[in-house]
Amino acid sequence: MQRTMAQTPSTWTSADIYQGLQKLNVLGAVLYVAAHPDDENTRLITYFAKDKLYRTGYLSLTRGDGGQNLIGDEQGVELGLIRTQELLAARRIDGGEQFFSRAYDFGFSKNPEETFTKWDKEKILADVVWVIRRFRPDVIITRFPTTGEGGHGHHTASAILANEAFTAAADPKRFPEQLKYVQPWQATRILFNSFNFGGTNTQDDTQFKIDVGGFNPLLGKSYGEIAAESRSQHKSQGFGVPASRGESFERFKTTGGKAPVRDLLDDIDASWNKIKGGAAISKEVEALIRSFDLRHPEQSVKGLVQLYKNISGLPEGYWKEQKLKETAQLIQQCAGLFAEATTASQFGVQTGTMRVNFIFNNRLGADAVLEKIALNGFDTVFAQRMVANQNINFTRNFVIPASKPVTQPYWLANKMEEGYFNVTDQLLIGQPDVTPSYEAMATVKIGGQSLTLTLPVKYKFTDPVKGELYEPFVVLPPVELNFVNENNLWVNDTATKVWTHFKTNLNDTAEYAMSLQHTADWWFSKDRFTYGTANNPSNYFAPEVRPLKKGNSEQVLLQARGKNGVTYDRYSRSIQYPHIPYIVYYKDATARLVSLDLKTVNKRIGYIVGAGDKVPAALEQMGYEVTLLTEKEMARNDLARFDAILTGVRAYNTNEWLNQYYDKLMEYVNNGGNLIVQYNTSTNIGPVRARIGPYPFDISRTRVTREDAPVTVLKPDHPVLNFPNKITQEDFKGWIQERSIYHGVNWDKNFETILTMNDPGERPDEGSLLVARYGKGYFTYTGLVFFRELPAGVPGAYRLLANLIALNGKKAF
């Protein structure tokens, strides 16, 4: 099925319809299970969905929240929102369906035992069981083995959970609360999709194998070509891949149930014979396939309507429901029926109104009648015959009630736990995407059969470059409020201002009582004020704030209360990239107050942006003057003007031009400069080796994932630990997600190692911080995750980075 932009209504070619007719005679399902977006085998999913025509699902236990981001500075749940949409874009291409559990990707984990200390194993197992019971796969396939060769602890955990769920889903005593909605389900077998990549080979000649590299003439592409397009949707991870053609074998090791001999669905009846009365349905579908005219799909409407009625007469069951949905969609596509509900404004506001435009068109002239439309309490009967290729247009205004929920991803609606999202509605678990703000229900009678079409209300507009576009319609609250800065720093207990922002989404003059909720450990010049009066015409307010205890940190909450008694304490954030739909979600109006005992030396910083991080903003809050150095800026700037130059995360991996400036950077260091290189994933820039430091070193995949892992000081007298701030063990407390990643290895003797650290059960590693003198200056490579710690307001990370920046400074004592 062809789609343009992510939100654009899908359009089917006659080839898509023909393949949909073929799929009506396939009653088989396969579920693929792994841990993250990009873990899935897109070629295998494509083969199942497009060649075998199975109902094919991918269950990603997490939304990929803990990964790195190559296209922007979003981290955590924001990155998870992006990667969710990238997975959905991939499924639109390869034909699979997407599911998620409640598990949160908290970052790299070295083993499943560590993973299950943060994931509630029983909760996540319940989610896997739930998806299996709802999807009812004949075969379950895991991307990773249970024995650890997948490396990442999340990977191994996903396989362990899938294999336990294979049995638990069939046991009515396990998670019996689910049986209110579903029935126990026993898949026939579960297999591990073995692999040979990353230096690990889990394949052997005894394993069952299938060729998934075929070419589909209906689609005009091989499954490898379709899979490459699907895989390349993972843009935030930089996973664009080349298309493959020719035979390609996938191998499988059975971990539960009877091993296959000829086909993955051995001993499974994937035909209509599994349903009483289904044999006649199968013959009916075959007749529809034989008579299908690619130039006139509307001629198949009559037969499909009769098929729909005949399927409706079968005994109730899973496949009856599924095939009724497929048949109804084929009727709509064969008729060429176009239907949409759109707005000319992207946002609606609680207590405000929205104007919805409805358009219907019977493009191929099928026998069709628009019977009724229902939306938001509006329910009207039309009984209007749909003339061939003539639009039926009308517009209605709707009030958005105060009780209408704002448009929020359901998994972010409640405060999350450390390792999982707190989703309490059983029916939402597994759902991949945000529930649309509004859905219109249109009833159309085609060929005498009434069908209900669900039309999500979308924002439709015309971009002068991209043309007609669709985006989600978003419901906003009447009031939003936030802090201008998520982190507010107090250096050496000095008073400063905390800027707050109030925004009303309605054109009214209502007054709101504002308050700042904080503890007695902080002094505020004013923590209550009113918005909307002549005394405060601005929507910004900045009380002076001072910590009353040294080294104190806390979160402060901003609230607004209207005369109606409703309290508001959230604000909307948006994420926009051209390859995914516009994302809006809401955060609590909180900010971190961080009291720092911080000394800084050197003020002028040049920052070479890498994959995207929030370090430059943190540097400015610390009092530095930051200049972002693009390729053009590197060419025309005299680097001697900078006291220190920092490279952003993965800067050498993402900026091919950096190699051109190696000599200029080394000259800068040699003449007394200070170059600090944050982590890169390898020593390569594209196909060539990156020239990074004045002396050779390599970059490994060594990382310390325990954020509380002990840190041992190797050189207590080194300036990094003493000037201008004295670094102690206190500075390594309160770190989040991890300590350090992609350590240096095989370093030259000119490098000094400052720290050693390790995860439990592993040998101490010295590669997290490498420092070398070169000429009159300093070069540093560090895997320490400043890009995570500074946005989280971790005091010790600020102090340690300030010392690195001061390496070429003169001591003040």
N, C-alpha and C positions, 0 to 999 in steps of 0.2 A: 504494500500500500504506500503510495507516494505521499510525502508530507514535505512542506517547505519549512517554515519556522515552527518552533515548538508548539505554539498555541493555535496555529492555523488549522481550520477544519480539515480532516483527512479527505483525500480524494482517491478513489479506486480506479485503476485502469481495468479494461476487460480481462487482462491477464490476471490481475488481483482477484477479480470476481471468479474467474475460472478456477484458480487455485483454492478459493474459498469454497466452491462447490465440491472440489475433491476432498477438502478437509471435512466436509459433512459426514463422510463415510469412515472417518478415523476417530475411534473412541479410545485413545490412549493418551497418557500424560506422564511427563518426566519432570522431576524437580531437581535442580542443581543447587548445591549448598556450599557457601564459602563465607569468609569473614568480612570482606570489604568490597566497596566499589573497585573495579578493575581486577578483582581476583577471578572473575568468571571466565570461562573458556568460550569466547564469543563465537568461534567457528563451530564448536559443538552445538551451542544453542541454536545457531543459524541452521545447521544441518537438521536438527530435530524439528524446528519450527517450519522451515521452508521446504525440506525434502521429505521427511517422514510425516510431516503435518501433524505431529503430536501437539497437544497443549503443553507448552514448555514454560517453566517458571524458573526464576533465579531468586533464591533467598540469600540476601546479603545480611549477615547478622548485624552489622553496623552500617552507618551512613558515611564512614570514612572521616569522621570529625578530627582525628588525631594526626592526619598526614600533613605533608607540606604542600604549599600552594604556589604553583608556577605562574599564575596569572594575576595575582593580587595579594593583598595583605590580610585577607580573612583567615582566621584560625578558629579552632574549636567548632562550636555549633554552626557558625557561619560557613565554615568550610564544608561541614556536613550538609548544609542546605544546598550548596553549589553541587556537591558530588551526587546528591540525591537526584537533582535535575539532569546531570550528565548521564546517570544510569538510566533514567527514563528515556532520554534521547537515544541511548544505545538500544534499548528494547524496541523503540519505535522502528528502528532500522532492521534488527535481526529477528523480530517477530516474537520475542519472548515476553513474559509478564514479570513484573518486579514485585518483590516482597522484602520487608525488613522485620527484624525483631526489635526489642527495646534496648538492646545492648549499645553502649556508648564506646566509641573508639577513643580510648584514653591515651593512646600512643603505643609505641613499640613495646612488646612484651616478649620475654625470652622463652617462656614456657607456659603451658596451660595452667599450672598451679598458680603462677603469678596472676594470670588472667582472671581466674575464678576468685581471687581475693577481692577483685573490684566488680566483676560481673556477679550478680546473684545467680548462681548456676541453676537453681531450681526455677527461677523466674524465666531465664532465657531458654531453658529446656522446655518450659511450658509454651513459650512462643513458637518454638520449632514444631512442637506437637500440634499446636493450633493451626499453623500453616499447612502441615501435612493433612490434618483432618478436614480442612476446608478445601484444599486443592486436590486431594485424593490422588496422588501420583502412583502410577504402577511401578515406577522405578525411581529411586533416589540416587543421586550421584554427588560425591564430595570432590572438591578440588584438591584437598589435602588429605594425607593419611593421619591416622591417630597416633603414629609412632614418632612424630617430631621432625620428619625430613622437610616439612614445609617451612621450618625456621621460626617464623613469627609465632608467638604463643597464641595469638588470636586464631591463626590458621589451624593449629592443632586442636584448639578448643572447638572450632566450628565442626571439625570432623568427629570429635568425641560426642558433641551434642547431637549431631545428625544420626550417628549410630545408636545412641541411647534412645533418641526419639523414634527411630525405626521400629523399636519394640514397644515403647511407651504409648505411641499413638494408637496401637491396637488394644491396649489394656484399659477397660472401662474404669478401673480403679485409679488410674493415673489421671490427674487433673479432671475429676468428674464434673467440676463446675462448667466446663466447656460443653458438656453433653446437652445443655439447654439449647444449644445452637447447632451442634454437629454430632456426628456419630463416630465411634472408633473406626480407625482405618489401618489396615495392614498392607503396606506396599509389598510387592512380590520379592524384591531384592534391593540391596543397597551396594553400590560399588564406589571404589576410589578411582578417579580419573588420573592415572599415573602420568608423570612428566619427566622431562629431561631438560632442565634449564637452571641457570644460576650455579652451575657446577655440581648440581645434584641430579642423579639419574635414578629414578624409582621404577624404571621400565625393564621388562625382560620378555623373552620370546614365549614364555608360557602364558602370558596374559591375553585375554580376549581383546581383539582389535577390530576396528571398523574404519573404512575409508570415508572421510568426511570432506574430501576435496573436490567433489563433483561440480559440474556446471549445470545451471538451471536455465534452459532456453526461454522459459516463460518470463524470467526475471532479467535475462541477458547478462547474468553475472555468475561467477563461481561462488561457492559458499565462503571461500577464503577472501574473496573481494568484498562481499557483504560484511563479513566479520571484521575486516580491517576498517571499514567505514564506521561500524559500530564501536569498535575499540577506540577509534580516534576521537570519540566524543568525550573521553576522559581528559579533557584539555587542562584542567587544573593540576593533573599529575604528569603532564607531558608525555602521554602515552600514544601519540600518533604513530601508526605502524604502516608498513607497506602492504599492499594487497598481495595475496598469494594465489597461485594457480597450480593446477595439477594435483595428483593424488596426495593425500595427507592422512596418516593413520593416527587414530586415538586409541589408547590402550586402557584396559580396566582390570582392576583386581576386586573380586567379590568379597565384601566384608560382612554380608548378612543375606540369608536366603540362598536359594539354589543358583549356582553360577550359570550364566548363559552359554550356549554352545553355538547357535547359528545367528542369533539376533539378541539385542539387549532386552527385547520384550518377549523372549522365549517363554512359552507356557502362559502367555497373557493374551486373551481374546480382545483385540482392539477393534472389533467390528460391531455392527448392530446386533449380532447374534447374542451378545451378552444381555440384551434386553428382550423381554417377552414381547413378541409382535414386531421386533426390530428388523427381521429379514425382509419384510415388505418395504420398510423404509429404505433399506439399502438399495433395493431394485429401483425404487422411485428416484433416489439420488443419481443412480447410474443413468437413468433415462434423461434426467436433467442435464447431466454432463454431456451426454451424446448429442443432445439437441441444442446445446448452447451456441448462440451466434455472437461472436465477438463484436460484430458491427451493430448488433441490435440486442443488447442485453435485456432491454425492456420486454422482449418476447418471452423471457423466462419468469416474469413476475407471476403469471397465472399459476404455473406449475409450482413455484416456491410457496405461494399462498396455500395451495392445497397441501403441500408438504408440511407447512406449519400447522395446519389443522390436524393432519394425521399424527404428527409428533405429539400434539397436545392431548391426543387420546390415549397415549401410552401410560403405563403405570408411573407414578411419581418417582423421581430419582435424580441423582446428580447429573447424569448424562442427558436426560430429557431436558433439564433446565438449561444446560450448557448449549445443546444443539438448537433449542428454541431461540436463544440469544443470537447464535450464529445465523440462523435462518432469517430472523427478523432483520439483521444487518444486511444480509444479501438481498432481501426484498427492497430495502431502502436504496442500496447501491445500484441494483439493476434498474430501478425506476428512475435513477438519476435525481432522487429527491434531495434538494438543498434546503436546510433549515438552520437558522441561527437566531440567537437572542444576544444583542450587544448594546453597549452604552457608548456615548461619545465622551464620557469622563472616566478616568481610571479609578477614581475614588468616590465612595459614598460615605456619609457620616451618620452615625447613630443619631436619631431624631430628625435627620434631614430627609431628602428625597433623592430618588434616582429615576432617570428616564430611560426606558428600555425599548429598543427598536427590534421588532420581529420581522424576519423575512423568510418566506417560503417560496420554493420554485419547483414545479413538477417538470424538470427539464426534458425528459424523454416521453412525456405524454401518457404515462400510465393512468389507469383508472384510479383516481385518488380524490379523496375528500378530506379537507381540514375540518376536524370535528370540534376540538376544543383545546384551550390552553389554560394552564394553571400556573400561577407564580405568586408567592407571598400573599396568599389569601385571595388573590384575583383569580376567578375561574369563570371563563366565558365559553359559551357554545357558539360555534360558527356554522357548521353544516354547509361549508362553502366548497363547491367543486373546484378543483385545481386544474385550470386550463393549461394546456401544454406550453411550457417555457414562458409563462407569464408570472411575474412576481406578485405575491400577496404581501403588502407592506402595511404595518400599522405600529403605532407607538403608544405606550402607556406610562404614566407617572406612578411611582410607588413610594410610599412612606417607609423609611427604614426605622423600625421601632427601636427605642432605647434598649430593649432587651436583646436585640440582635447581636450575637457575638462578633467581636472584631475578627478580621481574617488572620488567623494565627495557625502556624503548623501545629497539628494536634499534639505532637510529641514535645513541644515546648510550652504547652499550656500550663503545666504544673511544674513546680520546682523539682529539678532532677536530682537523682542521687549521684554518688561519685561515679558509678560504673554503668548506670542505665537510666533511661528516661522513665518518668513516672506516668505511665498511661494506665488509666483505671477502667476505661471503656473497652470491654473485651472485643467488641466488634471493630474497633479501630486498630487493634494490634495486627501488624502485618501490612496495613494499608500503606502504599508507598508515598502518596503525595498529600498535599493540603486539600482538605475538603473545600470545594468551590463555595464562594460566599452565597451565591444564589444559583438555583437550577430551575429552569422552566420545564414543565412537563407538557408536551404537545401530543395530542392524539390524532393520528392520521389513519383513515381507512383506505387501504390499498387493495384493489381487487376484491373488495368485500370483507377484508380482514382488518380489524382495528389494531393498530400498533402504537405503543407509547414511546415517544422519543424523549430522551433526557438531554436538555440543552443547557450546559453551563453558561451563565451570563458572563460575557467577556467584554473587555474594553477593545474597541476597534478603532484604528486610526490609520492615517496615511503618512508615512515618512517620505520626505522629498527625495531621498536616495534609495531606500529599500522598498518603497511602495506600500501596499496594504499590509498591515500587521495586526496581530491580535495579542493581547496580554491579559493576565488575570484581572478581574474586577475585585477591588479591595475595599472592605468596610473599615473605616477609621472611627476612633472615639471622638467625641466633641472636643476633648482637651488632651494635649500631649505635653509632657514636660520632661526635661532632662538636664544633666550637667554638661557644660560645654566640653570639659575634659573628664574622661573616665578615671584618670589618675591625677590627683592633686598633691604636689610635693611641698613639704615644708623643710627647707634646708636650714639646719642649725636653729630650729625653733622660732624662726622669724615669722611674723604675721604676714599673711598674704590673702588675696581675694579668691573666692570660689564662685565662678560664674555659673549661674543657672539660666535656663531658657524655658519660657512658657510659650505655647503655641495653641491657638484655638482654630479648629477646623470648620467652625460655623461663623457666619457673619453676624455676630451678636455683640452686645455690650455688657454681658453678664459679668458680675464680680466673682472672683474666686479667692478664697482664703488659702494662702500658701504656707507651708511649714516644712522645716528641715528636721528630720528625726535623727538624733545623734546622742551619744553618751555624754556624761559629765566630764570625760577626759579631754574634751575639746571646747574651747571658748569661741563663740560666734558673736559678732557685733550685733547681729539681728537674725533671728531664726524664724520669724513670722512676719508676713507682709501680705499685701493685697494686690492682686492684678486687676486692672480694669478701671482704676480710679484716676482722677486728674493728678493725684500725687505720684502715680507710678505709671506714666503712659508707655514706657518701654516694656518690651517683653523679655528683657534681660534684667537680672538682679545679681549683685555681687557683694555679699557680706564679707567682712574681714573675718578670718578664721586663724586660730593659733592653737597648737597642741599644748596641753597642760602637763603632759607626761612625755619624757624623752623616748624616742624610739617607738612611739605609739602608732598603730595603724588600725583603721576600722572602716566600715562602710557606712555611708550616710544616705538616708532615703529622703527624696523630695516628694511631697504630696500636695494636691490641690483639692479643695472641697468647695463645691458650688452651693447655692442657696437651696437646691433640691436635695441636699444631703449626700449626693453621690461623691465618692472619693476617687480621684484619678492619680495614678502613680506609675504610669508607663509611657513609653515613647516608641515610635516606629523607626525601624532601620530598613534600608533598602539595599539590595545587591543587584547590580545590572551588568550583564555580559551579553554579547550578541548571540551566543550559541545556546542560551537557556532562557526560560521565561523570566520576567521581572519578579524578583522575590521581595516580599515585605514580611517582616516579623516584628514582634514587640519585645522590648526589654524593660525590666524594672528600672525606674528612675533612681538609680543608685550610683555612687561614685566612691572610689577609694580615697581616703585621707591617709597619707603616708608621711610620717615625720622621719626625716633623715638627718643623721649626723654625717654630713658629706662635705668633703673638701675637694675642690677641683683646681687643676692646673692646666693651662692651655685652653683656649677658648674657640679657636677657629677650626672647624671640622669640615673636611670634604667627605661626602658619603656617596659611594658608588652603588647604586641600587641594583639589587639582584632579583630574586624571585618574588620579592614583595614582603616587607615586614614593617613593623611599627617602631623600629629602633630610632629613626631620625626624630620622630615626635618626642620620644623619651629623652633624647639628647638635648633637645631644645628646652624641655622642662627642667633639665639639670643645669641649664644656664649656658649651654654652648651655642655658638653661632654655626648653623649647619647649612652647607651648600651642597645640593644634590649634583653629582657629577655624571652627566650623560657622556656619550662618546664625543659629542660636539664640545661640551665643557672641558673634557679632558684634553682636547686638542688645543684649545685656545687659552687655558689657564696656566699661569706659572704656579706649579704645585708648591713652591716654597712659601706661598702665602698661607698655607694650612699648617697648623700645629700638629694635626694628626689626620690621617685618611683611613676611613673604615670601608670595607667592602661588605655589602649586604649578603644575606644568606644565599648560597648557590650562585653568587655573582659570576664566578668563572665558568660555571656550567651553562649559564644562560646568555652570556654576553661574549660572542665570538670576537668582538673587537678588542677585548681586554689584552689579548696577546700582543697586539700592536703597541701597547703602552708599557710593556714590561720594562724596557730600558729606561723610559721616563720615570716610572715608579721607583726603580732601583736607584737611579740617580738622586731622586728625592730622598730616599732613605739614607743613602751614602752621605749626602750633604747635611744630615742631621734630622731628617724627617722621621715620622712614626707611622708605619703601615700596619694596620690590624685587619687580618683576613678572617671573617667568620666562616663557618663550616661550608664545605662543598661536598658533593656526593662522590666525586672522583677527581683525578688530576687531569681530566680531559675537557677540552672545549670542542664540542662536536667531534670531528674525526681526528683531531690533533691533540697532542699533549699540551696541557696548559703550563705556562711558565708563571709560577706564583711567587716563590720566595727567592732570596739571594743564594740560598743553599738548598740542595735537593732534599725532598721528603716525599712520601707517598701518603695518600688518604685511604684509610681502611673503612670497613663497615662496623668497626667497634663502637659500641655505645654503652652508656650506663643509664638504664631505664628507670631505676628506682630513684625517685626524686629526693628521697631521704638517705641515699647511699652515703656511707661515711667517706669523708674527704681527708686525706692525709697530706700534710704539707711537707714537701721535700727540701725546700730551700727557704727556711723561715726568715732569712735576712734579705731576701731578694726584694728589690724595689716594688715589684708587682704587689707584694703583700704588705708594704710598709709606707709607701708614699703615693699620694698625700694622706691616705686613710690606712689605718692599722686593721688588716683583715684578720678576723678570728673565726672560730667555729660558729659563732653566732650568725655570721654572714652567709652560711650555707643552710640556714634553717628557713623553712617556709617556701622552698622551691616547689614548682609545680611540674607535673607530667614526667620530667626526666632531668638528668643532670647534664649530659653531654652526648653528642652524636658525631659520627664520622671522624674519629680520632686520627691524628697523624701517626705515621708508622715509618720505619726505615729512615729515620731522620739523620741528617748530617751531624757530626760531632760539635759543630758550632752552635747548635740549638741547646738551650737549657730547658729542662722539664721542671715544672714548679709544683704540680699537684699529682697525686695518684688517687685513683678511685676505682671501685668495682662493684658489680652487683653480687648478691649472695652466691657463694659457691664458685666464683670466678677469680682468676688471678688479678691482682692490682695492675692497672694500666696507667701509664704516664703520658699518654698522647693527647689529653684533653686541652693542654695549654703548652705550646712550644714558643719560646722566645729566643731571639738571636740578635746580637749586636752586628751591625753591618756598617762599616765606616763610622760616621758620627751618629748614626741613627739606630732605630730598632725596627725589627720585623716580628710580628706575632701571628701564629695560626692557632685558632681556638675552635673547638667543637662545643664549648659551653653554650647553652641555649639561651643566650641573652634575648633572642627574638621572642621567646616565650615568657621569660621572667620579668622583663621590663614592663610589658603591657599588663602583667599581673601585679605590678607594684611591689616586687620583692626587694626589700632594702639592700640586702647584701649584693645583689646583682648590680645595682646602681654603683655601689662603692667599689666593687672590683673592676667594673668597666672604667670608672673614673681613674683608677690606678693605671690601667693599661694605656689610657689616653695620655697620662702624665709621664710615661716612661722616658721621653726625651726632654722633660721639663727640669728646671733647676730647683733643688730643694730649698724650701723656705726656712729650714732650721739646720 
